[in-house]
Amino acid sequence: MAELTNKQIALQWDELRESVKSSTTVDLNETIEQKKQRIKKLEAVPEDWFKFYFPKYAYSDPASFHKKASKRVLGNMEWYEVRSWSRELAKDTLTMFEMLYLCLTGKKRYVLMVSNSYDNAEAFLELYKIQLDSNQRIINDYGTQERFGKWSNGDFTTQKGVRFKAIGAGQNPRGTKNEEVRPDAIIITDIDTDEDVRNPDIITKRWDWVEKALIGTRSISKDMLIIFLGNIIAKDCCVVRAQEYADFVDIINIRDENGNSTWPQKNTEVHIDRVLSKVSYKNQQGEYFNNPLIEGEIFEAMRWKPCRPLTDYKFLVNYNDLSYKAGAKNDFKASVLLGKYKDEYHILNAYLIQGTTSKFAEGLVEIEKYVNYKVPVFWIAEEVFLLDIIRKELQEGLKRLGSKIVITPDTRDKGDKLTRIEASLEPLNRNGKLWFDERQKDNPFMKILEGQFLTLSYKNNKVKDDGPDAVEGAKYIIDNKTSTDVSLIFKGKKLYNKNRY
C-alpha cells in the first residue's frame, strides 16, 4: 500500500478538524454566570468533563479501570505511571483527555510527547493541537488557544503559555524550556517497535536515552508527571523496564482474570470473540493480553491435512486437561479428540477455554455430538489436585446437558510437562506423523491449540501448554491400548472399573 502524500495527510487532518468543530456545538444563549457554574461542575467530575468536551471520542461510558487511572493521574502532579492496556481500551485517548484537562485548568505548562520516531510523536501531538484550535466547547469555555507565530506542527504554545512539543526516540531534548519552565509532563507512547525489541542493544541504548536525556529534562524542584503508554510486546522492552521505576503499573487486558470484557460498555463478548477469531493465537496474546510469545522454539510448524472419516479409526481418545480456576490469567481447560490411523496420530477436534467447568462441559458435549457414536471413544481426564470438586462440577454439567459421557482419570505420574510434550510429540510432528484435521481449519479452538504448540518455550513460563499436554495424554492412552489386542477392549464381558466416576 502506497504511503500518503503530505497533501493527503493534510486533507485528513482538515477533515478531522471539521469533524471536531461540528461535534462540539455550544449554547450561545448561556449567560456568563451559567457558564461559570457549568464549567465548575464539569471540572469537579473529570469523567463528565471528558464526555462534554470530547463527545466524538467519549461515546462509551468509562470502565472502572479508566476512572481509577484518571483519579491517580489527576490527583498526583508528581507521578510516574505505566499503562499497558490492550488495544481497544483507549489508553492514548484517555491520556489526551487527562493532559488537556490538566493544561486547560492550569496544572501543567509544558508537555513532551515522545514516540519511537519524530513523525509518530508529531502525529500523536496533532490530535491535541486539533482539539485546542478547533474544539468549539474548549474555545467557548477556556478561550482561543492558538497563539500566533507559535502554532507549528510538533511544537506549539497556547495563548496562556502552555507548550506542547514532539520528540522522537534518540533526539536531543536537553535544554528544553518553555520560558523559565522545564517540562512538567512527559507522555511516552509506542516507543517500542517489533523490530527494535529483537535487538537488545537497541533497547538498552533507548532506555539509557529515556533515563538520561528525556527524564533528565525535568526540574528537581518541580512536579513531573510521566505516563508510559504501550503494550508489553517483548520480555525486554522499554515499557517493561519502566515498570521497575513507576509509582503504578496498570496492566489491563481485553478480558479480565475471569474471562470477561474489561470494558463491557464498549467491547461486548461477541465483538471480542469475533476479533480474536480472526487473529492467530500468538498475536492474540501479544496485542490483547500483554503476553508476548515467540514461535518455533520447539515446534516450528504444525501440519494440516484432511484426516480419515471417523469410522476408519478403531477407537478415539478424548483427553481432558482440567484447570481448577477460570479466567484469562489461569490455565486453559483443554479437551482434545485424537485418533491413530496406521502410524499417524490425527487431532480431530478440540475445545480450549479459560472458563468455568460448567462451560467446559458444553464443549465436551459438542465433541460428543461431533463423534455421534460412529466410533468408540475413551473419555479421559488428567488426575489433578482438588479433582473431587472439579469432577463433581463437570459431571453435574454433563448430566444437566443430557450427556452420556463417563470420564476415567489418568492417574499416572507424568513428570515435567514440557519435556514430556517435546519428547513424545516433536519427533512425530517433525517426521510427518502428527496431523491436524484440515476440515477443522476454521475451528477457533483448533487454532488456539496450534498456537499453543508453536509458542511452547522453555524460556517463558507464561506460555500456555494445556492443549499440547492434552494431546500428549491422548497419545499415551492410545499407545497403551494398542500395545495389547485392541479387540479385547470392545469384546467380551463388561467389567466394572473402580476408577471410573
FENBELHU-V251935 format. One record per residue. N is the residue number from 1. PHI is phi in degrees with one decimal (NA if undefined). PSI is psi in whole degrees, 0 to 359 (* if undefined). Layout:
n->(N N)
phi->(PHI PHI)
psi->(PSI PSI)
This chain:
n->(1 2 3 4 5 6 7 8 9 10 11 12 13 14 15 16 17 18 19 20 21 22 23 24 25 26 27 28 29 30 31 32 33 34 35 36 37 38 39 40 41 42 43 44 45 46 47 48 49 50 51 52 53 54 55 56 57 58 59 60 61 62 63 64 65 66 67 68 69 70 71 72 73 74 75 76 77 78 79 80 81 82 83 84 85 86 87 88 89 90 91 92 93 94 95 96 97 98 99 100 101 102 103 104 105 106 107 108 109 110 111 112 113 114 115 116 117 118 119 120 121 122 123 124 125 126 127 128 129 130 131 132 133 134 135 136 137 138 139 140 141 142 143 144 145 146 147 148 149 150 151 152 153 154 155 156 157 158 159 160 161 162 163 164 165 166 167 168 169 170 171 172 173 174 175 176 177 178 179 180 181 182 183 184 185 186 187 188 189 190 191 192 193 194 195 196 197 198 199 200 201 202 203 204 205 206 207 208 209 210 211 212 213 214 215 216 217 218 219 220 221 222 223 224 225 226 227 228 229 230 231 232 233 234 235 236 237 238 239 240 241 242 243 244 245 246 247 248 249 250 251 252 253 254 255 256 257 258 259 260 261 262 263 264 265 266 267 268 269 270 271 272 273 274 275 276 277 278 279 280 281 282 283 284 285 286 287 288 289 290 291 292 293 294 295 296 297 298 299 300 301 302 303 304 305 306 307 308 309 310 311 312 313 314 315 316 317 318 319 320 321 322 323 324 325 326 327 328 329 330 331 332 333 334 335 336 337 338 339 340 341 342 343 344 345 346 347 348 349 350 351 352 353 354 355 356 357 358 359 360 361 362 363 364 365 366 367 368 369 370 371 372 373 374 375 376 377 378 379 380 381 382 383 384 385 386 387 388 389 390 391 392 393 394 395 396 397 398 399 400 401 402 403 404 405 406 407 408 409 410 411 412 413 414 415 416 417 418 419 420 421 422 423 424 425 426 427 428 429 430 431 432 433 434 435 436 437 438 439 440 441 442 443 444 445 446 447 448 449 450 451 452 453 454 455 456 457 458 459 460 461 462 463 464 465 466 467 468 469 470 471 472 473 474 475 476 477 478 479 480 481 482 483 484 485 486 487 488 489 490 491 492 493 494 495 496 497 498 499 500 501)
phi->(NA -68.0 -72.7 -71.5 -77.9 -59.6 -66.4 -65.5 -63.5 -61.9 -64.3 -64.4 -65.1 -64.1 -63.4 -65.9 -59.2 -64.2 -65.6 -64.4 -60.1 -69.0 -92.2 -122.9 -66.4 -124.5 -91.4 -74.3 -91.5 -70.9 -78.8 -60.8 -66.3 -62.3 -63.1 -59.9 -66.4 -65.0 -61.4 -60.0 -67.0 -66.9 -64.9 -74.2 -128.4 -51.1 -62.2 -68.6 -62.0 -59.2 -66.0 -73.0 -84.0 -130.2 -62.6 -68.4 -103.3 -88.8 -89.3 -114.2 -62.1 -69.4 -82.4 -62.2 -69.9 -63.6 -63.0 -64.6 -63.7 -64.6 -62.1 -65.4 -71.0 -76.0 -99.7 -138.4 -72.6 -104.3 -159.7 -135.0 -131.0 -109.7 -114.6 -100.2 -100.8 -57.7 -54.7 69.8 -115.8 64.9 -67.2 -71.8 -65.9 -63.5 -63.6 -62.6 -54.5 -65.1 -68.4 -67.4 -59.7 -65.1 -74.8 -72.0 -94.7 81.6 -93.5 -133.2 -123.8 -149.5 -112.5 -101.3 -105.4 -121.5 -145.2 -68.3 -145.5 -63.9 -58.9 -67.4 -61.9 -63.7 -64.1 -61.7 -71.3 -61.0 -63.3 -66.9 -60.6 -64.2 -62.6 -71.5 -98.8 -127.7 -74.9 -65.4 -72.9 -64.9 -63.8 -65.1 -94.7 -118.5 89.5 -62.5 -96.7 -64.2 -109.4 -58.7 84.3 -134.0 -132.5 -96.5 -64.9 84.6 -162.7 -146.1 -131.3 -80.4 -59.0 -91.2 88.0 -88.2 -107.6 -126.4 -139.3 -91.0 -134.7 -91.2 -54.7 93.7 -72.9 -88.2 -97.9 -62.6 77.7 -68.3 -143.0 -114.3 57.9 -91.9 -96.1 -79.7 -53.8 -118.8 -153.6 -127.7 -110.9 -114.4 -127.6 51.2 -76.7 -91.5 -123.0 -58.5 -72.2 -65.0 -70.6 -77.3 -118.6 -57.5 -65.6 -64.7 -64.2 -62.4 -65.1 -68.0 -66.3 -60.5 -65.2 -58.8 -71.9 -84.1 -80.4 -78.3 -65.3 -66.8 -75.9 -71.0 -91.4 -64.1 -93.2 -118.7 -66.8 -130.3 -107.3 -120.6 -124.5 -95.4 -119.0 164.7 -70.9 -83.0 -100.6 -160.0 -65.2 -125.4 -153.8 -63.0 -61.9 -65.7 -66.6 -63.9 -60.2 -68.2 -113.7 -70.5 -70.6 -150.2 -114.2 -114.7 -104.3 -124.4 -94.9 -64.8 -126.4 -84.7 -67.3 -97.8 82.9 -105.2 -56.6 -79.5 -135.4 -64.6 -64.4 -117.8 -103.9 -77.4 -61.0 -63.3 -65.8 -63.1 -57.5 -62.6 -64.2 -65.7 -67.8 -102.1 -126.9 -62.0 -56.9 -58.2 -76.4 -56.6 -65.0 -73.9 -87.4 -117.3 -131.6 50.6 -130.2 -66.4 -124.2 -117.3 -88.9 92.8 -66.5 -112.6 -112.9 -73.4 -160.5 -105.4 -103.5 -124.9 -162.3 -66.0 -87.8 -71.8 -59.4 -56.4 -70.0 -82.4 -96.9 -64.5 -162.7 -123.3 -121.5 -104.1 -109.7 -121.1 -102.6 -99.0 -113.6 -75.4 -100.6 -96.0 131.3 -66.1 -90.8 -101.6 -66.2 -80.7 -89.3 -124.3 -126.3 -128.2 -105.5 -124.3 -130.1 -118.8 -126.5 56.9 -108.2 -109.9 -110.9 -116.5 -86.1 -96.6 -166.0 -159.1 -147.5 -131.2 -141.6 -106.5 -140.5 -76.5 -64.8 -61.5 -66.9 -62.9 -59.0 -63.1 -66.5 -63.2 -64.5 -64.5 -66.8 -59.6 -66.6 -61.9 -70.9 53.9 61.1 -76.0 -154.2 -61.6 -128.6 -94.2 -98.0 -122.3 -129.4 -63.5 -74.5 -130.2 -59.9 62.5 -58.5 -57.0 -66.9 -64.6 -59.1 -62.7 -62.0 -66.8 -65.3 -65.2 -64.5 -64.9 -63.9 -60.1 -88.2 76.5 -83.0 -101.3 -64.5 -125.1 -103.4 -105.4 -78.1 -94.9 -100.7 -66.3 -84.1 -85.3 77.2 -62.1 -63.8 -65.8 -61.7 -65.2 -63.0 -63.4 -65.0 -84.5 -109.5 -62.2 -61.7 -61.9 -64.9 -62.5 -98.5 72.3 -114.3 -125.4 -132.0 -90.3 -75.4 -61.9 -68.3 -105.8 -60.6 -91.0 -74.0 -60.8 -74.4 -68.0 -68.1 -62.7 -61.0 -59.2 -61.2 -66.9 -62.1 -68.0 -101.6 -57.3 -153.8 -82.3 -96.3 -127.9 -79.4 -89.8 -65.1 -89.6 -128.5 -68.6 -65.0 -57.8 -63.1 -67.9 -63.9 -61.2 -63.5 -64.7 -61.9 -59.8 -65.1 -60.0 -61.3 -64.9 -78.2 -87.2 -78.0 -116.6 -68.7 -59.4 -61.0 -68.6 -71.2 -112.1 -118.0 92.8 -69.3 -75.4 -104.3 -82.3 -104.9 -68.3 -86.3 -72.4 -150.8)
psi->(128 145 150 145 165 325 318 321 317 321 321 318 322 321 320 320 314 323 318 317 312 336 357 55 156 160 104 346 359 136 165 319 319 320 315 316 321 314 316 318 319 317 336 339 93 320 323 322 314 313 324 314 342 58 334 332 320 58 347 144 144 153 169 325 331 312 318 320 315 322 320 311 317 343 0 102 334 103 147 114 140 126 99 79 143 162 151 20 10 40 317 322 312 322 323 315 311 317 321 324 312 322 318 335 8 16 340 144 346 112 128 129 120 137 185 342 161 319 318 319 318 320 317 318 333 328 323 315 318 319 320 325 351 344 109 330 322 315 319 322 329 3 168 131 327 129 121 131 352 45 58 160 130 352 106 156 136 171 329 8 17 126 143 132 136 139 130 150 130 346 158 109 5 145 4 125 155 93 242 359 125 164 133 8 132 126 121 112 135 44 337 141 157 323 317 322 350 347 103 329 322 317 317 316 318 319 323 320 318 312 316 302 316 298 336 350 347 162 137 325 358 152 143 132 122 125 118 125 125 145 159 100 358 160 330 111 173 323 317 319 324 330 332 336 351 150 331 134 121 102 111 121 172 332 149 186 345 6 15 154 132 346 69 338 338 311 103 162 322 317 318 314 318 312 313 330 342 9 143 156 317 312 333 310 321 317 330 350 13 39 81 131 150 130 153 5 318 312 112 323 151 153 140 140 160 121 180 157 150 327 349 351 137 322 165 158 126 114 135 122 110 143 148 319 149 155 156 339 353 177 162 149 123 132 126 136 117 139 157 128 116 242 18 149 129 122 109 335 162 158 116 124 156 69 195 162 324 317 322 324 324 323 321 320 323 321 321 317 323 316 319 37 23 341 147 143 132 120 113 144 141 136 120 164 142 30 324 318 312 317 315 314 317 313 323 320 317 319 317 327 2 23 151 9 133 125 137 135 145 108 9 158 110 334 194 126 306 319 318 317 313 314 324 322 330 316 323 313 316 327 14 33 2 122 142 142 116 337 346 23 328 1 114 332 328 326 321 317 314 315 322 323 312 333 8 136 142 348 347 108 0 353 137 128 17 325 306 325 322 323 316 319 318 319 318 316 316 313 320 320 331 357 348 182 110 328 334 340 332 350 160 187 135 128 152 129 111 347 351 154 *)
